[in-house]
Amino acid sequence: MNAISNAAPSSTPAPSVARITLLHAKYGLIETLRVPIAVIGTIVFPALALLFFVVPQRAVAENPEFATQAVISLSVFAVMSNALFSFGLTISESREKPWDPYLRTLPAPGISRVFAQILSTGMLGLVAILPVIVVGGLFTAAEAPPLRILAGVVALGVSALPFMLIGTAIGYALPFKAAIAVIQIVMFALAFLGGLFLPPILFADWLDTISTFTPSRQAREFVIWATQGGTLEWWVWVGIVVWTVVMLAASLVLFRRDEGRRYR
């Protein structure tokens, strides 16, 4: 008895932030995949847009520069739509369920959930651009060296930050049903204004000027620069930084407002 009572109590070490992050990301992906139509829509629509609207236009599809830019534009659209829906709808839906307040009471750090959301969204974003790249490689003259493609993927990841934060702000600002409508409006407005569906070279001067202030146009130009080279205009990287900082601040304010309303 004395030996037992004097023995040091066994203790299990707390899991690391990385392990908790991977666990949250795993179950976040599983939860997303339980609604296949949401994943299929995000993955299939950009590739279908390329197949139906770019491939038949042989003047574009057979021109390596134009075809590559079309593939890049729709890859940006795929990443943008995935980020907006993943963050906006996931957060707004979680706020209406009792499970989310319970998760906040657990000792796991909140940063793990944030990293997990970014990780799972990033993985789905990579999956979303694969069909676009395949269609572009098979049916158009789009081309880029392997290192340039890798640089373009990195640029896509960087330019996705404003869209993730826009989705986060919408998710904390609106209930689920309203968030669905607002995200769809924001997504298509940014797609058209950013030149993701129609090349900015066809824009009127006033529309082209407005377009340069949108995160979608800035993301498009940033990824084109990373993939094809050339000159990076100052408003591209400044715009990405400004949108990221502004939407991060807005997301934090809305998060604290939501926390104050639900946990007072």
C-alpha positions as CSV (number, residue, x, y, z in Angstrom):
1,M,0.0,0.0,0.0
2,N,2.8,2.4,0.9
3,A,4.6,1.7,-2.3
4,I,1.4,2.4,-4.2
5,S,0.6,5.6,-2.3
6,N,4.1,6.9,-2.6
7,A,4.3,6.3,-6.3
8,A,4.2,9.4,-8.5
9,P,0.9,9.8,-10.3
10,S,1.1,9.1,-14.0
11,S,0.4,12.1,-16.2
12,T,-0.3,12.2,-19.9
13,P,1.5,15.1,-21.7
14,A,-0.8,17.6,-23.3
15,P,-1.0,17.3,-27.1
16,S,0.9,19.8,-29.1
17,V,-0.7,22.7,-31.0
18,A,0.3,20.9,-34.3
19,R,-1.4,17.7,-33.3
20,I,-4.6,19.5,-32.3
21,T,-4.5,21.5,-35.5
22,L,-4.2,18.3,-37.6
23,L,-7.1,16.7,-35.7
24,H,-9.4,19.7,-36.2
25,A,-8.4,19.9,-39.9
26,K,-9.1,16.1,-40.3
27,Y,-12.6,16.3,-38.9
28,G,-13.3,19.6,-40.6
29,L,-12.6,17.9,-44.0
30,I,-14.7,14.9,-43.0
31,E,-17.6,17.3,-42.1
32,T,-17.2,19.1,-45.4
33,L,-17.1,15.9,-47.5
34,R,-20.4,14.8,-45.9
35,V,-22.1,17.3,-48.2
36,P,-20.6,16.2,-51.5
37,I,-22.5,18.7,-53.6
38,A,-20.8,21.6,-51.9
39,V,-17.4,20.2,-52.8
40,I,-18.4,19.1,-56.3
41,G,-19.7,22.6,-57.1
42,T,-16.4,24.3,-55.9
43,I,-14.3,21.8,-57.9
44,V,-16.3,21.4,-61.1
45,F,-17.6,24.9,-61.9
46,P,-14.3,26.6,-62.7
47,A,-13.2,23.8,-64.9
48,L,-16.6,23.8,-66.7
49,A,-16.3,27.6,-67.2
50,L,-12.9,27.0,-68.8
51,L,-14.2,24.2,-70.9
52,F,-17.4,26.0,-72.2
53,F,-16.2,29.6,-72.4
54,V,-12.5,29.5,-73.2
55,V,-11.8,26.3,-75.1
56,P,-14.3,27.0,-77.9
57,Q,-12.7,30.4,-78.5
58,R,-9.8,29.1,-80.5
59,A,-8.2,32.6,-80.8
60,V,-7.7,32.4,-77.0
61,A,-7.3,28.7,-76.5
62,E,-4.5,28.4,-79.2
63,N,-2.6,31.4,-77.9
64,P,-0.2,30.3,-75.1
65,E,-0.2,33.7,-73.3
66,F,-4.0,34.2,-73.4
67,A,-4.7,30.6,-72.6
68,T,-2.4,30.6,-69.6
69,Q,-3.9,33.8,-68.3
70,A,-7.4,32.2,-68.7
71,V,-6.3,29.2,-66.7
72,I,-4.8,31.4,-64.0
73,S,-8.0,33.6,-63.8
74,L,-10.2,30.6,-63.3
75,S,-7.8,29.1,-60.8
76,V,-8.0,32.3,-58.8
77,F,-11.8,32.0,-59.0
78,A,-11.7,28.4,-57.7
79,V,-9.5,29.4,-54.8
80,M,-11.6,32.5,-54.1
81,S,-15.0,30.7,-54.1
82,N,-13.6,27.9,-52.0
83,A,-12.2,30.4,-49.4
84,L,-15.4,32.5,-49.2
85,F,-17.7,29.5,-48.8
86,S,-15.4,27.5,-46.5
87,F,-14.9,30.3,-44.1
88,G,-18.2,32.2,-44.4
89,L,-20.6,29.3,-44.4
90,T,-18.6,27.2,-41.9
91,I,-18.4,30.0,-39.3
92,S,-22.0,31.3,-39.7
93,E,-23.3,27.7,-39.5
94,S,-21.2,26.9,-36.4
95,R,-22.4,30.0,-34.6
96,E,-26.0,28.6,-34.8
97,K,-25.1,25.2,-33.3
98,P,-24.5,24.4,-29.6
99,W,-21.3,22.5,-30.6
100,D,-19.3,25.6,-31.3
101,P,-19.7,27.2,-27.8
102,Y,-18.8,23.8,-26.3
103,L,-15.5,23.7,-28.4
104,R,-14.6,27.2,-27.0
105,T,-14.8,25.9,-23.5
106,L,-12.2,23.2,-24.2
107,P,-8.6,23.9,-23.1
108,A,-7.3,23.6,-26.7
109,P,-6.0,27.0,-27.9
110,G,-8.2,28.8,-30.3
111,I,-5.3,29.3,-32.8
112,S,-5.5,25.5,-33.5
113,R,-9.0,25.9,-34.9
114,V,-7.9,28.9,-37.0
115,F,-4.9,27.0,-38.4
116,A,-7.0,23.9,-39.0
117,Q,-9.6,25.9,-41.0
118,I,-6.8,27.4,-43.1
119,L,-5.2,24.0,-43.6
120,S,-8.4,22.3,-44.6
121,T,-9.5,25.2,-46.9
122,G,-6.0,25.2,-48.5
123,M,-6.2,21.5,-49.3
124,L,-9.7,21.9,-50.9
125,G,-8.4,24.9,-52.8
126,L,-5.5,22.8,-54.3
127,V,-8.0,20.1,-55.2
128,A,-10.3,22.8,-56.8
129,I,-7.5,24.1,-59.2
130,L,-6.5,20.6,-60.4
131,P,-9.4,20.2,-62.9
132,V,-8.7,23.7,-64.2
133,I,-5.1,22.8,-64.8
134,V,-6.0,19.5,-66.4
135,V,-8.5,21.0,-68.8
136,G,-6.1,23.8,-69.6
137,G,-3.3,21.4,-70.3
138,L,-5.4,19.1,-72.5
139,F,-7.5,21.5,-74.5
140,T,-5.6,24.8,-74.7
141,A,-2.1,26.0,-75.5
142,A,-1.5,27.1,-71.9
143,E,2.0,26.5,-70.8
144,A,4.5,27.3,-68.0
145,P,7.8,25.9,-66.7
146,P,7.5,23.6,-63.6
147,L,9.2,26.2,-61.3
148,R,6.8,28.9,-62.6
149,I,3.8,26.7,-61.9
150,L,5.1,26.1,-58.3
151,A,5.6,29.9,-57.9
152,G,2.0,30.4,-59.2
153,V,0.6,28.0,-56.6
154,V,2.5,29.8,-53.8
155,A,1.1,33.1,-55.2
156,L,-2.4,31.7,-55.1
157,G,-1.9,30.8,-51.5
158,V,-0.8,34.3,-50.6
159,S,-3.5,36.0,-52.5
160,A,-6.2,33.8,-51.0
161,L,-5.7,35.4,-47.5
162,P,-8.0,38.4,-48.2
163,F,-10.7,36.0,-49.4
164,M,-10.4,33.9,-46.3
165,L,-10.7,37.0,-44.1
166,I,-13.7,38.3,-46.1
167,G,-15.4,35.0,-45.6
168,T,-14.5,35.1,-41.9
169,A,-16.0,38.6,-41.5
170,I,-19.2,37.6,-43.3
171,G,-19.4,34.4,-41.2
172,Y,-19.3,36.4,-37.9
173,A,-21.5,39.3,-39.2
174,L,-24.4,37.3,-40.6
175,P,-26.6,34.3,-39.8
176,F,-26.3,31.3,-42.0
177,K,-29.2,31.9,-44.4
178,A,-28.1,35.5,-45.0
179,A,-24.4,34.5,-45.4
180,I,-25.3,32.2,-48.3
181,A,-26.8,35.0,-50.3
182,V,-24.2,37.6,-49.4
183,I,-21.3,35.2,-50.3
184,Q,-22.8,34.4,-53.7
185,I,-23.2,38.1,-54.5
186,V,-19.7,39.0,-53.3
187,M,-18.2,36.0,-55.1
188,F,-19.7,36.8,-58.5
189,A,-19.2,40.6,-58.1
190,L,-15.5,40.1,-57.4
191,A,-15.2,37.6,-60.2
192,F,-16.6,40.0,-62.8
193,L,-14.9,43.1,-61.5
194,G,-11.6,41.3,-61.1
195,G,-11.4,40.1,-64.7
196,L,-11.7,36.4,-63.8
197,F,-14.5,35.8,-66.3
198,L,-13.7,38.6,-68.8
199,P,-10.1,39.8,-69.5
200,P,-9.5,43.3,-68.1
201,I,-8.2,44.4,-71.5
202,L,-11.8,44.4,-72.6
203,F,-12.9,46.7,-69.8
204,A,-13.8,50.3,-70.3
205,D,-11.3,52.7,-68.7
206,W,-13.5,53.5,-65.7
207,L,-14.2,49.9,-65.0
208,D,-10.6,49.0,-65.4
209,T,-9.7,51.6,-62.8
210,I,-12.3,50.3,-60.3
211,S,-11.1,46.7,-61.0
212,T,-7.6,47.5,-59.7
213,F,-9.0,48.1,-56.2
214,T,-10.6,44.6,-55.9
215,P,-8.7,41.7,-54.3
216,S,-9.7,39.5,-57.2
217,R,-8.0,41.6,-59.8
218,Q,-4.9,42.0,-57.5
219,A,-4.8,38.2,-57.0
220,R,-5.1,37.6,-60.8
221,E,-2.3,40.0,-61.6
222,F,-0.1,38.6,-58.8
223,V,-0.5,35.0,-59.9
224,I,0.1,36.0,-63.6
225,W,3.3,37.7,-62.6
226,A,4.5,34.7,-60.6
227,T,3.7,32.3,-63.4
228,Q,4.5,34.3,-66.5
229,G,7.0,36.9,-65.2
230,G,7.0,40.5,-66.3
231,T,6.5,43.7,-64.1
232,L,4.6,43.6,-60.9
233,E,2.6,46.8,-60.5
234,W,2.8,48.5,-57.1
235,W,-1.0,48.5,-56.6
236,V,-1.0,44.7,-56.8
237,W,1.0,43.9,-53.8
238,V,-0.1,47.0,-51.9
239,G,-3.7,46.0,-52.5
240,I,-3.2,42.5,-51.2
241,V,-1.5,43.8,-48.1
242,V,-4.2,46.5,-47.4
243,W,-7.1,44.1,-48.0
244,T,-5.4,41.5,-45.7
245,V,-4.9,44.0,-42.9
246,V,-8.3,45.7,-43.2
247,M,-10.2,42.4,-43.3
248,L,-8.2,41.0,-40.5
249,A,-9.1,43.9,-38.3
250,A,-12.8,43.6,-39.3
251,S,-12.8,39.9,-38.6
252,L,-11.3,40.5,-35.1
253,V,-13.8,43.2,-34.3
254,L,-16.7,41.0,-35.5
255,F,-15.4,38.0,-33.6
256,R,-15.2,40.0,-30.3
257,R,-18.7,41.4,-30.9
258,D,-20.0,37.9,-31.5
259,E,-18.2,36.6,-28.4
260,G,-19.6,39.4,-26.3
261,R,-23.1,38.7,-27.4
262,R,-23.0,35.0,-26.8
263,Y,-20.9,34.7,-23.7
264,R,-21.9,37.6,-21.5
